[in-house]
């Protein structure tokens, strides 16, 4: 039997691929969530009230059944025994496997801040958490979001859409510090303000304070304090590697895998947000934590589990989102070295930053006007030499402009 731990993008697509190419063996998916496979990127829309939980469900229980996949929801795996070939569930049941895929994803990080477990302090990573946060927002008069990454900003916008006054608290000097430089951050910050989200940077949360009723009443900050009855912690996520570590499977930041997504244990693969792979540009180990990566890894792992050798090809890190009505695309390396050439162009609220190394594009950021983002991303992937790099900043940029004929 094929067993898959995790019902996210990697696990679900692996199950579908296994059923397609090897219909003779049973496929069982185990998830500790009670909900079916849903779109995680839609969770802020559930909080905002723009989507129902049903509307962001991608594959319901009956869909799994129709495809001959057993999906056991609400089942927590407590141990993996690779040598013996079985997994152990919280209820004591042992399930034998022929091949196992660990696609357990990641979980929100909770910093060691006093009071972080207080009623009224939430995280947003699952559909059930989105439901609880939406319910809490109905009773909230003032909210704060800790962390100005994509999850934090999307959640803050969702709360503002519900009419809840909200502030984002970020300890770094700008929002989206991994995706934006300072100038780009000012554009997006202004758009957030126009949508009712106040941003406070260079500020950290010291503690979450409770009122006499035991519920959240305020946050103590590095520069003062703020009243609030609702808080969302969006300080990043961490791969769920506890099971793998306990099983003796090699783990660094994520579960280490080879080019076929095999782990160090026999008959065990890993895919999605839990798998550590090699970054295409830097050659360094990374956990990409991106939906398209999880899907492609799930498919590749499934084929290898079924005996069809498939090398998973790493891709370049790419973020393509819209924040407060502002589209932005970032690809590749944005933090430059002293020898890199940086090209910057801004016209109105449109902004472009290109990082060149040895006359080759290594990273780019487009804000507002993103029409050339796909072509620029292709330059990074194909490592095209640029004889006329200034052409990269033109709104009417095309590849032919790079060459001197």
Secondary structure, DSSP 4 states (H G I P E B T S, - for coil): -EEEE--SHHHHHHHHHHHHH-TTS-EEEE-S-SS-EE-GGGHHHHHHTSS-TGGGEEE-HHHHHHTTEEEETT--EEEEETTTTEEEETTS-EEE-SEEEE---EEE-----BTTTSBTEE--SSHHHHHHHHHHHTT-S-EEEE--SHHHHHHHHHHHHTT--EEEEESSSSSSTTT--HHHHHHHHHHHHHTTEEEEES--EEEEEE-TTSBEEEEEETTEEEE-SEEEE-S-EEE--HHHHHTT--BSSSEE--TT-B-SSTTEEE-GGGEEEE-TTT--EE----HHHHHHHHHHHHHHHTT---PPPP---EEEEEETTEEEEEEE--S--TTSEEEEEEETTEEEEEEEETTEEEEEEEES--TTHHHHHHHHHHT-B-S-GGGGG-TT--GGGG---
